[in-house]
Amino acid sequence: MAPAGDAVALEGRTVGVLDGARALVDADDRAAYNAAIESLRTRPGAHAVVVVGEVGAGKSSLVNALLGADLSPVGAVETTGTYLRFVPPGTPPDELAAGRARVDFPDGRRVDIGAERLGDWVVIGGAALEADEGEFPSGAAAGADSALPGVVIVDTPGSGGVDPAHARVAIASAERASVLLLVTDAGGRITEPALAFLDACAEHADAIVVAVNQIDKLPGWEIVLEENTRLLHERDPRYASVAVLGVSAQLANQARLRERPESRERLYAASGMEALLEALRERLARADRIPAARAVRQVHRLLARELAEAQGRLAALDVDDDGAARLEADRRRLELLQEKDAKWRRWLNRQFAMMGDQVTDLVRTRTDEYAASWHERITKHLVGISKTKYKQMQAEMEVEANYLYLQIDDQIRARVTAIAEELFASVDLGDFSEAIFGEEGIPADARGLPPIVRREGKADLDPGLLSASFMGGTMISVVAPFLAPVGIAGMLAVNLLSRGGLKNKRDATAHAERMVPRIRETAGARLNRVLWEYRDEIEDVFAKELARVGKALAAEVAAAAKARQLSAEQLETERAELGTRIAALEAQLERGSREVRRLIWEPVGTSVRAAASDEARKQDSRTN
């Protein structure tokens, strides 16, 4: 029964539970059962650990400690806003060899380089970046093994700040389970901005780990660790499972440079890295159980439905007054379902039309806010902006556009869910949102969302939202008092620089203007596609459920009519057969419920370490 090929790995207990369910699934539900099993046949891509950090916390140093190599730029450097993805060598779709890297640009251009040269392209002032006339890179990937074999390590952009936009976009692009690794420093408790960041990202990551870095430099870090744990637990019940661990990236990086094994081992042990790695492995492995847990839940929802139907048929065998009343109620409900069948499609079409208008208004409002925000940020640079700053702004605009898209997508999803739930509740058909968007206690799959801006060329679009009127003569009156002492030569130099700065400022304004219609166009296309896809899916599922319930009610009515013609002995035989099936279904449902709880909450334990050790040995053999 277990899926073949590159499939989700199922534990023996899970296979047994699914096999037990298969034996009980009714013929009418066999196709749905097979679909649930088929969902396990293709494993998604690599895991991802998305690393974010507060200013000065040593985020990129910790990334290098995970990689065992100095690949991510560290120190007091300002980056371009580029995501750095360190992927296992040969992993699709990148398929980068170890030590090789690729730099991607918004216009589709790509540059292949050695991984050691990443800093030249992603750090402000980098030699290659300064020589390049184009825009800043939109992303970079490097082939690199790590202490987490088979896992993609993502170093988010910026100079250490925690920005939910960066983390959310990185998490959404992950192909498989993702862990958000927040890096703080041991000098004080976790800050309010960091907590607010977690609030914004918590529901989108499969797990969160907090690494309190620099424990080698700051005595008393254990108190900070305890305080951070307390703050997280008091902040939100969701953070009860967040691991808060003390580490020293510096000691870990120093350890790999030591020649003497005993010195290397001593430093590495003091770094706390092994405990961090174990926490990451545990959470990735637990999150990897989610597809199996979802399949078990989907299969057992079929059995729960069949149990209700069997219980209804058993009740229909009662020929007393209570049975007659239930029969009349079933007949009335069947009539209501038939009436509903004639009207619900019109209601659904109206709801989706209204939702389309609401989301369109939301997109317009949010893009107006986006435009106003960038207008304010650009206008505060009174004498213009440098070329480097202009490129930085371009990169930030792209990231914020992607984040805006994801937020709009959340709103679409919430509104579609509300429509579906109202429709299903109108005829008491259960919780549709579980069937479409994920099971209770199991994070819904939100992977594979496309970036909002896929630019194809640089065609100019008519400006319409941002005013360029702040560029011009009025600037002279603002700047003039500061220019008087400069002298003629200084005035000429300042004037030339100012002209370049004003041009960059105008270009930044024009870029922001072009971004707004792009966002609206892409969000509108997404909305139209989602409206059709979700509407068709809701219509299909609801129609099938309506037909199934109608069929079950008709069967109960028929069974009740038949019961009045059976002898007492025949009734007893019918009851015994239904009782046996009901008992088997109840036992299997309990077994499935226990398995889901185990898959979600039970620590993975030694099996994770064993699997990681096996993978590490394979990696070593490839290296050697």
C-alpha positions as CSV (number, residue, x, y, z in Angstrom):
1,M,0.0,0.0,0.0
2,A,2.8,2.4,0.7
3,P,3.5,4.8,-2.1
4,A,6.3,4.0,-4.4
5,G,9.0,6.1,-5.9
6,D,10.1,9.4,-4.5
7,A,7.2,9.5,-2.1
8,V,6.6,10.8,1.4
9,A,8.2,8.3,3.8
10,L,5.5,6.6,5.9
11,E,6.1,5.0,9.2
12,G,4.9,1.5,9.7
13,R,2.2,2.5,12.1
14,T,0.8,5.0,9.6
15,V,0.8,2.4,6.9
16,G,-1.2,0.0,9.1
17,V,-3.7,2.7,10.0
18,L,-4.3,3.6,6.3
19,D,-4.6,-0.1,5.4
20,G,-7.1,-0.6,8.1
21,A,-9.2,2.3,6.7
22,R,-9.0,0.9,3.2
23,A,-10.6,-2.3,4.3
24,L,-13.7,-0.3,5.6
25,V,-14.1,2.4,2.9
26,D,-17.3,2.0,1.0
27,A,-17.1,1.5,-2.8
28,D,-18.5,5.0,-3.4
29,D,-15.7,6.5,-1.4
30,R,-12.8,4.5,-2.9
31,A,-11.9,7.2,-5.4
32,A,-11.6,9.7,-2.6
33,Y,-9.5,7.3,-0.6
34,N,-7.2,6.7,-3.5
35,A,-6.8,10.5,-4.0
36,A,-5.7,10.9,-0.4
37,I,-3.1,8.2,-0.9
38,E,-2.0,9.6,-4.2
39,S,-1.2,12.9,-2.5
40,L,1.6,11.1,-0.7
41,R,3.3,9.7,-3.8
42,T,5.3,12.8,-4.7
43,R,7.5,14.4,-2.1
44,P,8.0,18.2,-2.4
45,G,11.4,19.7,-2.6
46,A,14.0,20.4,0.1
47,H,13.3,21.6,3.6
48,A,14.2,25.2,4.3
49,V,15.5,27.0,7.4
50,V,14.8,30.7,7.0
51,V,17.2,32.8,9.1
52,V,16.3,36.3,10.3
53,G,18.1,38.4,12.9
54,E,18.1,41.5,15.0
55,V,20.7,44.2,14.3
56,G,24.1,43.1,15.6
57,A,22.9,39.6,16.6
58,G,25.3,37.7,14.3
59,K,22.7,36.3,11.9
60,S,25.0,35.7,9.0
61,S,27.8,34.4,11.3
62,L,25.3,31.8,12.4
63,V,24.4,31.0,8.8
64,N,28.1,30.4,8.2
65,A,28.3,28.2,11.3
66,L,25.5,26.1,9.8
67,L,27.3,25.9,6.5
68,G,30.7,25.2,7.9
69,A,32.1,27.8,5.5
70,D,32.4,31.6,5.3
71,L,29.9,32.2,2.4
72,S,27.4,34.7,3.8
73,P,28.9,38.2,4.2
74,V,29.4,39.2,7.9
75,G,30.4,42.2,9.8
76,A,29.2,45.9,9.6
77,V,28.1,45.5,6.0
78,E,25.0,46.8,4.3
79,T,23.4,44.4,1.9
80,T,21.4,45.0,-1.3
81,G,18.2,43.3,-0.2
82,T,19.2,40.0,-1.8
83,Y,18.0,36.6,-0.5
84,L,20.9,34.2,-0.2
85,R,19.8,30.6,-0.6
86,F,22.4,27.9,0.2
87,V,21.2,24.8,-1.4
88,P,22.5,21.2,-1.2
89,P,24.7,20.6,-4.3
90,G,22.8,19.3,-7.3
91,T,19.4,19.9,-5.8
92,P,16.7,20.8,-8.4
93,P,15.8,23.3,-9.7
94,D,19.1,25.1,-8.9
95,E,21.3,22.1,-9.5
96,L,24.4,24.1,-8.5
97,A,27.7,22.3,-7.9
98,A,29.4,22.8,-4.6
99,G,31.2,26.1,-4.5
100,R,29.3,27.6,-7.4
101,A,26.7,30.4,-7.2
102,R,24.2,32.1,-9.4
103,V,23.1,35.7,-9.0
104,D,19.6,36.6,-10.3
105,F,18.4,40.0,-11.4
106,P,14.9,41.4,-11.7
107,D,15.2,41.7,-15.5
108,G,15.9,38.0,-15.9
109,R,19.6,38.3,-16.2
110,R,21.8,35.7,-14.4
111,V,25.5,35.7,-13.5
112,D,27.3,32.5,-12.6
113,I,30.2,33.0,-10.1
114,G,32.2,31.2,-7.5
115,A,30.4,31.0,-4.2
116,E,33.3,32.8,-2.5
117,R,32.5,35.9,-4.6
118,L,28.9,36.4,-3.3
119,G,30.0,39.3,-1.2
120,D,31.1,41.2,-4.3
121,W,27.5,41.1,-5.6
122,V,25.3,41.4,-2.5
123,V,27.2,43.9,-0.3
124,I,27.0,47.6,-0.9
125,G,30.4,48.7,-2.2
126,G,31.2,45.2,-3.6
127,A,33.5,45.4,-6.5
128,A,31.3,43.5,-9.0
129,L,28.2,45.4,-7.9
130,E,29.8,48.8,-8.3
131,A,31.0,47.8,-11.8
132,D,27.5,46.6,-12.8
133,E,25.2,49.2,-14.4
134,G,22.0,47.3,-13.9
135,E,19.7,46.9,-10.9
136,F,20.6,45.2,-7.7
137,P,20.2,41.4,-7.7
138,S,16.9,40.0,-6.7
139,G,18.3,36.8,-5.3
140,A,21.3,34.6,-5.2
141,A,21.8,30.8,-4.7
142,A,25.0,28.9,-3.9
143,G,25.7,25.2,-3.9
144,A,26.8,24.3,-0.3
145,D,26.6,21.4,2.1
146,S,25.6,22.2,5.6
147,A,25.2,20.7,9.1
148,L,21.6,20.0,8.0
149,P,22.0,17.6,5.0
150,G,19.3,18.1,2.4
151,V,18.1,21.4,3.8
152,V,18.1,24.8,2.1
153,I,19.5,27.6,4.4
154,V,18.0,31.0,3.5
155,D,19.8,34.1,4.8
156,T,17.3,36.9,4.6
157,P,18.3,40.4,3.3
158,G,19.2,43.5,5.2
159,S,21.8,44.4,7.7
160,G,20.3,42.4,10.6
161,G,16.8,43.9,11.0
162,V,13.8,41.7,11.5
163,D,11.3,42.4,8.7
164,P,8.2,40.3,8.3
165,A,8.1,41.0,4.6
166,H,11.4,39.4,4.0
167,A,10.7,36.3,6.1
168,R,7.1,35.8,4.8
169,V,8.3,35.9,1.2
170,A,11.1,33.5,1.9
171,I,8.8,31.1,3.8
172,A,6.2,31.2,1.0
173,S,8.8,30.3,-1.6
174,A,9.9,27.2,0.4
175,E,9.0,24.0,-1.3
176,R,8.7,21.9,1.8
177,A,8.5,22.3,5.6
178,S,10.1,25.5,6.8
179,V,11.6,26.5,10.1
180,L,11.9,30.1,11.0
181,L,15.2,30.7,12.9
182,L,15.2,34.0,14.7
183,V,18.6,35.2,15.9
184,T,18.8,37.5,18.9
185,D,21.8,38.4,21.0
186,A,22.6,37.5,24.6
187,G,22.9,41.1,25.7
188,G,19.3,41.5,26.6
189,R,15.8,40.1,26.4
190,I,14.0,39.7,23.1
191,T,12.8,43.1,21.8
192,E,9.3,44.2,21.1
193,P,10.0,44.5,17.3
194,A,11.3,40.9,17.3
195,L,8.1,39.7,19.1
196,A,5.9,41.7,16.7
197,F,7.8,40.1,13.9
198,L,7.0,36.6,15.3
199,D,3.4,37.6,15.6
200,A,3.3,38.5,11.9
201,C,5.1,35.3,10.7
202,A,4.1,32.6,13.2
203,E,1.2,31.1,11.3
204,H,3.1,30.8,8.1
205,A,6.1,28.9,9.3
206,D,5.9,25.2,10.2
207,A,8.0,25.8,13.4
208,I,10.0,28.5,15.1
209,V,13.4,28.3,16.9
210,V,15.0,31.3,18.7
211,A,18.8,31.3,18.8
212,V,20.3,33.6,21.5
213,N,23.7,34.3,20.0
214,Q,27.0,35.5,21.4
215,I,26.9,33.6,24.7
216,D,30.7,33.5,24.7
217,K,30.9,37.3,25.0
218,L,28.1,38.0,27.4
219,P,28.0,36.5,31.0
220,G,24.6,35.8,32.5
221,W,23.1,34.8,29.2
222,E,21.3,31.9,30.9
223,I,19.1,34.6,32.6
224,V,18.3,36.1,29.2
225,L,17.4,32.7,27.9
226,E,14.9,32.1,30.7
227,E,13.5,35.6,30.4
228,N,13.0,35.2,26.6
229,T,11.3,31.8,27.1
230,R,9.0,33.4,29.7
231,L,8.2,36.3,27.4
232,L,7.3,34.1,24.5
233,H,5.1,31.8,26.6
234,E,3.2,34.8,28.0
235,R,2.9,36.4,24.6
236,D,1.0,33.7,22.8
237,P,0.1,30.1,23.5
238,R,1.4,29.3,20.0
239,Y,4.9,30.0,21.3
240,A,4.8,27.3,23.9
241,S,6.7,24.9,21.6
242,V,9.3,27.4,20.5
243,A,12.8,26.3,21.4
244,V,15.0,29.1,22.9
245,L,18.7,28.1,22.8
246,G,22.0,29.8,23.6
247,V,24.6,29.6,20.9
248,S,27.9,31.1,19.9
249,A,28.4,31.3,16.1
250,Q,31.9,32.7,16.7
251,L,33.0,29.7,18.7
252,A,31.5,27.3,16.1
253,N,33.3,29.1,13.3
254,Q,36.6,29.2,15.2
255,A,36.3,25.4,15.9
256,R,36.4,24.4,12.3
257,L,39.6,26.3,11.8
258,R,41.4,24.5,14.6
259,E,43.8,21.7,13.5
260,R,43.9,19.8,16.8
261,P,40.8,17.6,17.2
262,E,40.5,18.1,20.9
263,S,40.6,21.9,20.6
264,R,38.1,21.7,17.8
265,E,35.7,19.5,19.7
266,R,36.0,21.6,22.9
267,L,35.1,24.9,21.1
268,Y,32.3,23.3,19.2
269,A,30.8,21.8,22.3
270,A,31.0,25.2,24.0
271,S,29.2,26.8,21.0
272,G,25.9,25.1,21.7
273,M,25.5,24.4,18.0
274,E,24.6,20.7,18.5
275,A,21.6,21.5,20.6
276,L,20.5,24.0,18.0
277,L,20.9,21.5,15.2
278,E,19.0,18.9,17.1
279,A,16.1,21.3,17.6
280,L,16.0,22.2,13.9
281,R,16.1,18.5,12.9
282,E,13.4,17.6,15.3
283,R,11.0,20.4,14.0
284,L,11.8,19.7,10.4
285,A,11.1,16.0,10.8
286,R,7.9,16.6,12.8
287,A,6.7,19.1,10.1
288,D,7.5,16.4,7.5
289,R,4.9,14.2,9.1
290,I,2.1,16.7,8.2
291,P,1.3,15.2,4.8
292,A,0.9,11.8,6.4
293,A,-1.3,13.2,9.2
294,R,-3.4,15.1,6.6
295,A,-3.9,11.9,4.6
296,V,-4.9,10.0,7.7
297,R,-7.4,12.7,8.6
298,Q,-8.8,12.8,5.0
299,V,-9.3,9.1,4.9
300,H,-10.9,8.9,8.3
301,R,-13.3,11.8,7.5
302,L,-14.6,9.4,4.8
303,L,-15.1,6.8,7.5
304,A,-16.8,9.3,9.9
305,R,-19.3,10.1,7.2
306,E,-19.9,6.4,6.6
307,L,-20.4,5.9,10.3
308,A,-23.1,8.6,10.4
309,E,-24.8,7.0,7.5
310,A,-24.7,3.5,9.1
311,Q,-26.1,4.9,12.3
312,G,-28.9,6.6,10.3
313,R,-29.7,3.3,8.6
314,L,-29.7,1.5,12.0
315,A,-32.1,4.2,13.4
316,A,-34.4,3.7,10.4
317,L,-35.0,0.1,11.4
318,D,-36.9,1.3,14.5
319,V,-40.6,0.8,13.7
320,D,-42.0,2.6,16.8
321,D,-43.4,6.1,17.0
322,D,-39.9,7.6,17.4
323,G,-38.8,5.8,14.3
324,A,-41.8,7.2,12.4
325,A,-40.9,10.7,13.6
326,R,-37.3,10.3,12.4
327,L,-38.6,9.0,9.1
328,E,-40.8,12.1,8.6
329,A,-37.8,14.4,9.6
330,D,-35.6,12.6,7.0
331,R,-38.2,13.0,4.3
332,R,-38.5,16.8,5.1
333,R,-34.7,17.2,5.0
334,L,-34.6,15.4,1.7
335,E,-37.2,17.8,0.3
336,L,-35.2,20.8,1.6
337,L,-32.0,19.4,-0.1
338,Q,-33.9,19.2,-3.4
339,E,-35.1,22.7,-3.0
340,K,-31.5,23.9,-2.2
341,D,-30.2,22.1,-5.3
342,A,-32.3,24.5,-7.4
343,K,-31.0,27.7,-5.8
344,W,-27.5,27.3,-4.4
345,R,-25.5,27.9,-7.6
346,R,-27.1,31.4,-8.0
347,W,-26.3,32.2,-4.4
348,L,-22.7,31.1,-4.9
349,N,-22.3,33.2,-8.0
350,R,-23.6,36.3,-6.2
351,Q,-21.3,35.7,-3.3
352,F,-18.2,35.4,-5.5
353,A,-19.2,38.5,-7.5
354,M,-19.5,40.5,-4.3
355,M,-16.1,39.1,-3.1
356,G,-14.5,40.1,-6.4
357,D,-15.6,43.7,-5.9
358,Q,-14.5,43.7,-2.2
359,V,-11.0,42.4,-3.0
360,T,-10.6,44.8,-5.9
361,D,-11.4,47.6,-3.5
362,L,-8.9,46.2,-1.0
363,V,-6.2,45.9,-3.7
364,R,-6.8,49.6,-4.6
365,T,-6.6,50.7,-1.0
366,R,-3.5,48.7,-0.2
367,T,-1.6,49.9,-3.4
368,D,-2.6,53.5,-2.6
369,E,-1.0,53.0,0.8
370,Y,2.1,51.4,-0.8
371,A,2.4,54.4,-3.1
372,A,1.9,56.9,-0.3
373,S,4.5,55.2,1.8
374,W,7.1,55.3,-1.0
375,H,6.2,58.9,-1.8
376,E,7.1,59.8,1.8
377,R,10.3,57.8,1.9
378,I,11.5,59.4,-1.4
379,T,10.6,63.0,-0.6
380,K,12.5,63.0,2.6
381,H,15.7,62.9,0.6
382,L,15.8,66.7,0.0
383,V,18.9,66.9,-2.2
384,G,18.4,63.7,-4.1
385,I,19.6,60.2,-3.6
386,S,22.7,58.3,-4.6
387,K,22.7,55.7,-7.3
388,T,23.3,53.0,-4.7
389,K,20.4,54.2,-2.6
390,Y,18.2,54.2,-5.7
391,K,19.1,50.6,-6.4
392,Q,18.4,49.7,-2.7
393,M,15.0,51.3,-3.0
394,Q,14.2,49.3,-6.1
395,A,15.0,46.1,-4.3
396,E,12.9,47.1,-1.3
397,M,10.0,48.0,-3.5
398,E,10.1,44.5,-5.0
399,V,10.1,42.8,-1.6
400,E,7.3,44.9,-0.3
401,A,5.3,44.2,-3.4
402,N,5.6,40.5,-2.9
403,Y,4.6,40.9,0.8
404,L,1.6,42.9,-0.3
405,Y,0.6,40.2,-2.7
406,L,0.8,37.5,0.1
407,Q,-1.4,39.7,2.4
408,I,-4.0,40.1,-0.4
409,D,-3.9,36.4,-1.0
410,D,-4.6,35.8,2.7
411,Q,-7.7,38.0,2.4
412,I,-8.9,36.2,-0.7
413,R,-8.5,32.9,1.1
414,A,-10.3,34.1,4.2
415,R,-13.3,35.4,2.2
416,V,-13.5,32.2,0.1
417,T,-13.5,30.1,3.3
418,A,-16.3,32.2,4.8
419,I,-18.4,31.7,1.7
420,A,-17.8,28.0,1.6
421,E,-18.6,27.6,5.3
422,E,-21.8,29.5,5.0
423,L,-22.9,27.4,2.1
424,F,-22.1,24.1,3.8
425,A,-23.7,25.2,7.1
426,S,-26.9,26.1,5.3
427,V,-27.6,22.4,4.8
428,D,-25.6,21.0,7.7
429,L,-22.9,19.4,5.6
430,G,-20.0,19.9,8.0
431,D,-16.8,22.0,7.7
432,F,-15.9,22.6,4.1
433,S,-12.8,24.6,5.0
434,E,-11.2,21.5,6.5
435,A,-11.5,19.7,3.3
436,I,-10.1,22.5,1.1
437,F,-7.7,24.4,3.3
438,G,-6.3,21.8,5.8
439,E,-7.2,19.9,8.9
440,E,-7.6,21.2,12.4
441,G,-4.2,21.1,14.1
442,I,-2.4,20.6,10.8
443,P,-1.0,23.7,9.2
444,A,-2.5,24.3,5.7
445,D,-0.2,24.1,2.8
446,A,0.7,27.6,1.6
447,R,3.7,26.8,-0.5
448,G,4.4,27.6,-4.1
449,L,2.9,31.1,-4.3
450,P,4.3,33.0,-7.2
451,P,6.1,36.3,-6.7
452,I,3.8,39.3,-7.5
453,V,6.3,41.0,-9.9
454,R,7.6,38.9,-12.8
455,R,9.0,41.7,-14.9
456,E,9.2,41.2,-18.6
457,G,11.2,44.1,-20.0
458,K,11.2,47.6,-18.7
459,A,8.2,49.2,-20.6
460,D,7.3,52.5,-19.1
461,L,3.8,52.9,-17.7
462,D,1.8,56.1,-17.4
463,P,2.4,57.6,-13.9
464,G,-0.8,58.3,-12.1
465,L,-0.4,57.8,-8.4
466,L,2.7,59.5,-7.2
467,S,3.3,63.2,-7.9
468,A,6.7,64.4,-9.0
469,S,5.9,68.0,-8.2
470,F,8.2,68.0,-5.3
471,M,11.1,67.9,-7.7
472,G,12.1,71.3,-8.9
473,G,12.8,74.9,-7.9
474,T,11.4,74.8,-4.4
475,M,14.4,72.6,-3.5
476,I,16.8,75.5,-3.9
477,S,15.1,77.5,-1.2
478,V,15.4,74.6,1.2
479,V,19.1,73.8,0.4
480,A,20.5,77.3,-0.2
481,P,21.2,78.3,3.5
482,F,23.5,75.3,3.8
483,L,25.5,76.0,0.6
484,A,26.7,79.6,1.3
485,P,30.1,78.7,2.9
486,V,31.0,76.2,0.2
487,G,32.5,78.6,-2.4
488,I,32.3,78.5,-6.2
489,A,34.2,75.2,-6.6
490,G,32.2,73.6,-3.9
491,M,29.0,74.9,-5.3
492,L,29.8,73.4,-8.7
493,A,30.6,70.0,-7.2
494,V,27.5,70.1,-5.0
495,N,25.4,71.1,-8.0
496,L,26.8,68.3,-10.2
497,L,26.2,65.8,-7.4
498,S,22.8,67.2,-6.7
499,R,21.8,66.8,-10.4
500,G,22.7,63.2,-10.3
501,G,20.9,62.8,-7.0
502,L,17.8,64.5,-8.3
503,K,17.8,62.2,-11.4
504,N,18.1,59.2,-9.2
505,K,15.3,60.6,-7.1
506,R,13.1,61.1,-10.2
507,D,14.0,57.5,-11.3
508,A,13.0,56.1,-7.9
509,T,9.7,58.0,-8.1
510,A,9.0,56.7,-11.6
511,H,9.9,53.1,-10.5
512,A,7.4,53.4,-7.6
513,E,4.8,54.7,-10.0
514,R,5.3,51.7,-12.3
515,M,5.1,49.3,-9.4
516,V,1.5,50.2,-8.5
517,P,-0.1,49.2,-11.8
518,R,2.1,46.1,-11.8
519,I,0.8,45.1,-8.4
520,R,-2.7,45.8,-9.4
521,E,-2.5,43.9,-12.6
522,T,-0.9,40.8,-11.0
523,A,-3.2,40.9,-8.0
524,G,-6.2,41.2,-10.4
525,A,-5.0,38.3,-12.5
526,R,-4.5,36.2,-9.3
527,L,-8.0,37.2,-8.1
528,N,-9.7,36.2,-11.3
529,R,-7.9,32.9,-11.4
530,V,-8.6,32.1,-7.7
531,L,-12.3,33.1,-8.2
532,W,-12.7,30.6,-11.0
533,E,-10.6,27.8,-9.3
534,Y,-12.1,28.1,-5.8
535,R,-15.6,28.7,-7.1
536,D,-15.4,25.5,-9.3
537,E,-13.9,23.6,-6.5
538,I,-16.6,24.7,-4.0
539,E,-19.3,23.9,-6.6
540,D,-17.9,20.5,-7.3
541,V,-17.4,19.4,-3.7
542,F,-20.8,20.9,-2.6
543,A,-22.7,19.2,-5.5
544,K,-21.1,15.9,-4.6
545,E,-21.8,16.3,-0.9
546,L,-25.4,17.3,-1.6
547,A,-25.9,14.3,-3.9
548,R,-24.3,12.0,-1.3
549,V,-26.4,13.3,1.6
550,G,-29.5,13.0,-0.6
551,K,-28.7,9.5,-1.5
552,A,-28.1,8.6,2.2
553,L,-31.4,10.1,3.2
554,A,-33.2,8.3,0.5
555,A,-31.6,5.1,1.6
556,E,-32.7,5.7,5.2
557,V,-36.3,6.4,4.0
558,A,-36.2,3.2,1.9
559,A,-34.8,1.3,4.9
560,A,-37.5,2.6,7.2
561,A,-40.2,1.6,4.7
562,K,-38.6,-1.9,4.2
563,A,-38.3,-2.3,8.0
564,R,-42.1,-2.3,8.3
565,Q,-42.3,-5.3,6.0
566,L,-39.6,-7.4,7.8
567,S,-40.1,-10.0,10.5
568,A,-38.6,-9.5,13.9
569,E,-35.9,-12.1,13.1
570,Q,-35.0,-10.3,9.8
571,L,-34.8,-6.9,11.7
572,E,-32.5,-8.4,14.3
573,T,-30.2,-9.7,11.5
574,E,-30.1,-6.3,9.8
575,R,-29.4,-4.6,13.2
576,A,-26.6,-7.1,14.0
577,E,-24.9,-6.5,10.6
578,L,-25.1,-2.7,10.9
579,G,-23.9,-2.9,14.6
580,T,-20.8,-4.9,13.5
581,R,-20.0,-2.3,10.8
582,I,-20.6,0.6,13.2
583,A,-18.3,-1.0,15.9
584,A,-15.5,-1.5,13.3
585,L,-15.8,2.0,12.0
586,E,-15.7,3.5,15.5
587,A,-12.6,1.4,16.4
588,Q,-10.9,2.5,13.2
589,L,-11.8,6.2,13.7
590,E,-10.3,6.1,17.2
591,R,-7.2,4.4,15.8
592,G,-6.9,7.1,13.2
593,S,-7.4,9.9,15.7
594,R,-4.6,8.5,17.9
595,E,-2.3,8.3,14.8
596,V,-3.0,11.9,13.8
597,R,-2.2,13.1,17.4
598,R,1.0,11.0,17.4
599,L,2.2,12.3,14.0
600,I,1.6,16.0,15.0
601,W,2.7,16.0,18.7
602,E,4.9,13.1,19.5
603,P,8.7,13.9,19.4
604,V,10.4,12.3,16.4
605,G,13.3,11.2,18.7
606,T,16.1,8.9,17.7
607,S,14.7,8.1,14.2
608,V,15.5,11.7,13.2
609,R,19.1,11.5,14.5
610,A,19.6,8.2,12.8
611,A,18.3,9.5,9.5
612,A,20.4,12.6,9.8
613,S,23.5,10.5,10.7
614,D,22.9,8.3,7.6
615,E,22.6,11.3,5.4
616,A,25.7,12.9,6.9
617,R,27.7,9.7,6.2
618,K,26.5,9.7,2.6
619,Q,27.6,13.3,2.3
620,D,31.0,12.5,3.7
621,S,31.4,9.6,1.3
622,R,30.6,11.9,-1.6
623,T,33.1,14.5,-0.4
624,N,35.8,11.9,0.2
